[in-house]
Amino acid sequence: MGLSKLRRPTAHRNAMLKNLVTSLLREERIQTTAPRAKSVNRLAEKAISLAKRGDLHARRQALAMIQDEEVVTKLFDVLATRYEDRQGGYTRIIKVGNRRGDAAEMVILELV
């Protein structure tokens, strides 16, 4: 079972997920809807696992997923050393409640 479609065309969905992963790794905490957080969670876990590998190919794969080179540098220098002893589970989803306008379930997605 792959990523959910999130009711977006493919190009829009991919751009949105790349932007959310970039924001999560830059800020280390974002607030979004629950389905988006679950999709971003998978990508963020893969990005951190790539950073723990640390070779050039992993860096180029991360650059394909993350929009900002400064964030990739932070990922490989800071976050990879932070999670070197951890075997997965780098993110946490905290339920916040429902959004006022459309009652969508809102969550906070953060790095552990």
C-alpha positions as CSV (number, residue, x, y, z in Angstrom):
1,M,0.0,0.0,0.0
2,G,1.6,3.3,-1.1
3,L,1.1,6.9,-0.1
4,S,-2.4,8.2,0.0
5,K,-3.5,10.5,-2.9
6,L,-4.7,13.3,-0.6
7,R,-7.1,14.5,-3.3
8,R,-4.4,16.2,-5.3
9,P,-3.0,15.7,-8.8
10,T,0.3,13.9,-8.7
11,A,2.6,16.9,-9.4
12,H,0.8,19.0,-6.8
13,R,0.9,16.2,-4.2
14,N,4.6,15.6,-4.7
15,A,5.4,19.3,-4.4
16,M,3.3,19.7,-1.3
17,L,4.9,16.7,0.4
18,K,8.4,17.9,-0.5
19,N,7.6,21.3,0.9
20,L,6.2,19.8,4.1
21,V,9.2,17.5,4.6
22,T,11.5,20.5,4.1
23,S,9.6,22.6,6.6
24,L,9.6,19.7,9.1
25,L,13.3,19.2,8.9
26,R,14.0,23.0,9.1
27,E,11.6,23.9,11.9
28,E,11.6,20.4,13.6
29,R,7.9,20.9,14.3
30,I,4.9,21.6,12.0
31,Q,1.1,21.7,12.3
32,T,-0.9,20.0,9.5
33,T,-3.8,17.7,8.9
34,A,-3.6,14.1,10.0
35,P,-3.5,12.4,6.5
36,R,-0.8,14.8,5.4
37,A,1.2,14.2,8.5
38,K,1.1,10.4,8.0
39,S,2.4,10.8,4.4
40,V,5.1,13.3,5.4
41,N,6.1,11.0,8.3
42,R,7.1,8.3,5.9
43,L,9.2,10.6,3.8
44,A,10.9,12.2,6.8
45,E,11.8,8.8,8.3
46,K,13.4,7.8,4.9
47,A,15.3,11.2,4.7
48,I,16.8,10.7,8.2
49,S,17.7,7.1,7.4
50,L,19.5,8.4,4.3
51,A,21.4,11.0,6.4
52,K,22.5,8.3,8.8
53,R,24.1,6.4,5.8
54,G,26.0,9.6,5.0
55,D,27.5,8.9,1.6
56,L,27.3,11.0,-1.5
57,H,24.6,8.9,-3.1
58,A,22.4,9.3,0.0
59,R,23.0,13.0,-0.1
60,R,21.9,13.2,-3.7
61,Q,18.8,11.1,-3.0
62,A,18.0,13.5,-0.1
63,L,18.4,16.5,-2.3
64,A,15.8,15.0,-4.7
65,M,13.4,14.8,-1.8
66,I,14.2,18.1,0.1
67,Q,14.0,21.5,-1.6
68,D,16.6,23.4,0.4
69,E,20.4,22.7,0.4
70,E,20.8,24.3,3.9
71,V,18.2,21.8,5.2
72,V,20.0,18.9,3.6
73,T,23.2,20.1,5.3
74,K,21.4,20.3,8.6
75,L,20.0,16.9,8.1
76,F,23.4,15.3,7.4
77,D,25.4,17.2,10.0
78,V,23.0,17.8,12.9
79,L,20.1,15.3,12.7
80,A,22.1,12.3,11.6
81,T,24.4,12.6,14.6
82,R,21.3,13.1,16.9
83,Y,19.7,9.9,15.7
84,E,22.7,7.7,15.1
85,D,21.8,5.3,18.0
86,R,18.1,5.2,17.2
87,Q,16.6,2.5,15.0
88,G,13.7,4.4,13.5
89,G,10.8,6.3,15.0
90,Y,12.3,9.7,14.5
91,T,9.0,11.6,14.4
92,R,6.0,11.9,16.7
93,I,2.4,12.8,15.8
94,I,0.3,14.7,18.5
95,K,-3.4,15.2,17.9
96,V,-4.4,18.8,18.5
97,G,-8.1,18.8,17.6
98,N,-10.3,19.8,14.7
99,R,-9.8,22.8,12.4
100,R,-12.4,25.5,12.8
101,G,-13.4,26.0,9.2
102,D,-13.9,22.4,7.9
103,A,-13.4,20.3,11.1
104,A,-10.3,18.5,9.6
105,E,-8.3,16.7,12.2
106,M,-5.2,18.7,13.0
107,V,-2.0,17.3,14.4
108,I,1.5,18.5,15.3
109,L,4.3,16.5,13.6
110,E,7.6,16.9,15.3
111,L,11.0,15.3,15.5
112,V,11.6,13.2,18.7
